[in-house]
Amino acid sequence: MESLVGTYECKMDAKGRLVMPTALKKQLSSVLQDGFVVKRSVFQSCLEVYPMREWDLMMTKINKLNRFVKKNNDFIRRFTAGVKVVEMDGVGRFLIAKDLCRFAGLKKELVLSSAVNIIEIWDKEKYEKIIDDSVVDFADLAEEVMGNIDLDELS
């Protein structure tokens, strides 16, 4: 899996289940059987869905932190708070735990947005607001983050 592409609207049922959009499911076809990890986002009030292979790579990096350094231990605790392993059922649904729904303020209308190698799950209203709010600053942010990078070096 190189990277995920797309933003998709979907609905969550009363039990907290959502159906993975077909286009995302196709992109994830090689990793569906491994399951996923759902966690709180560090910077936003949304959730992040890691394919298990991506989660294992992240945990390999985090496991290199010295746990006898208090900041490292605090980071690990906060980063993994509320983490849940999920699998899709035969219909392509997966369950989002109630505590994670509360954290992200998820209601019925959701947006699943690709973020390179993970998927963000947003309440639709929050997603639209954050996209609208960030439009003004995006040009400056793009210049700051990407402006000094030689794009040929990225390939």
HUUR-V948991 format. One record per residue. N is the residue number from 1. RES is the residue in one small letter. PSI is psi in whole degrees, -180 to 180 (NA if undefined). Layout:
N:RES:PSI ; N:RES:PSI
This chain:
1:m:112 ; 2:e:-67 ; 3:s:157 ; 4:l:151 ; 5:v:133 ; 6:g:159 ; 7:t:129 ; 8:y:138 ; 9:e:141 ; 10:c:177 ; 11:k:148 ; 12:m:136 ; 13:d:177 ; 14:a:-23 ; 15:k:-2 ; 16:g:19 ; 17:r:146 ; 18:l:150 ; 19:v:126 ; 20:m:125 ; 21:p:142 ; 22:t:-43 ; 23:a:-38 ; 24:l:-41 ; 25:k:-40 ; 26:k:-42 ; 27:q:-29 ; 28:l:6 ; 29:s:-34 ; 30:s:-12 ; 31:v:1 ; 32:l:-42 ; 33:q:-18 ; 34:d:-19 ; 35:g:-176 ; 36:f:162 ; 37:v:132 ; 38:v:133 ; 39:k:167 ; 40:r:143 ; 41:s:149 ; 42:v:-40 ; 43:f:-18 ; 44:q:165 ; 45:s:68 ; 46:c:177 ; 47:l:156 ; 48:e:134 ; 49:v:116 ; 50:y:126 ; 51:p:146 ; 52:m:-37 ; 53:r:-40 ; 54:e:-39 ; 55:w:-44 ; 56:d:-40 ; 57:l:-43 ; 58:m:-44 ; 59:m:-32 ; 60:t:-42 ; 61:k:-46 ; 62:i:-33 ; 63:n:-15 ; 64:k:-10 ; 65:l:140 ; 66:n:115 ; 67:r:-3 ; 68:f:6 ; 69:v:118 ; 70:k:-44 ; 71:k:-40 ; 72:n:-46 ; 73:n:-42 ; 74:d:-42 ; 75:f:-48 ; 76:i:-45 ; 77:r:-48 ; 78:r:-39 ; 79:f:-37 ; 80:t:4 ; 81:a:128 ; 82:g:8 ; 83:v:136 ; 84:k:139 ; 85:v:132 ; 86:v:152 ; 87:e:151 ; 88:m:143 ; 89:d:-176 ; 90:g:-21 ; 91:v:-7 ; 92:g:19 ; 93:r:153 ; 94:f:153 ; 95:l:133 ; 96:i:122 ; 97:a:149 ; 98:k:-41 ; 99:d:-36 ; 100:l:-37 ; 101:c:-43 ; 102:r:-45 ; 103:f:-46 ; 104:a:-4 ; 105:g:36 ; 106:l:133 ; 107:k:-146 ; 108:k:-43 ; 109:e:121 ; 110:l:162 ; 111:v:129 ; 112:l:121 ; 113:s:129 ; 114:s:141 ; 115:a:72 ; 116:v:-89 ; 117:n:6 ; 118:i:173 ; 119:i:134 ; 120:e:139 ; 121:i:121 ; 122:w:148 ; 123:d:135 ; 124:k:-45 ; 125:e:-44 ; 126:k:-41 ; 127:y:-48 ; 128:e:-38 ; 129:k:-45 ; 130:i:-34 ; 131:i:-44 ; 132:d:-44 ; 133:d:-33 ; 134:s:-9 ; 135:v:-43 ; 136:v:-41 ; 137:d:-9 ; 138:f:-39 ; 139:a:-45 ; 140:d:-42 ; 141:l:-45 ; 142:a:-43 ; 143:e:-43 ; 144:e:-44 ; 145:v:-43 ; 146:m:-12 ; 147:g:-30 ; 148:n:9 ; 149:i:131 ; 150:d:108 ; 151:l:-24 ; 152:d:-29 ; 153:e:-21 ; 154:l:-19 ; 155:s:NA
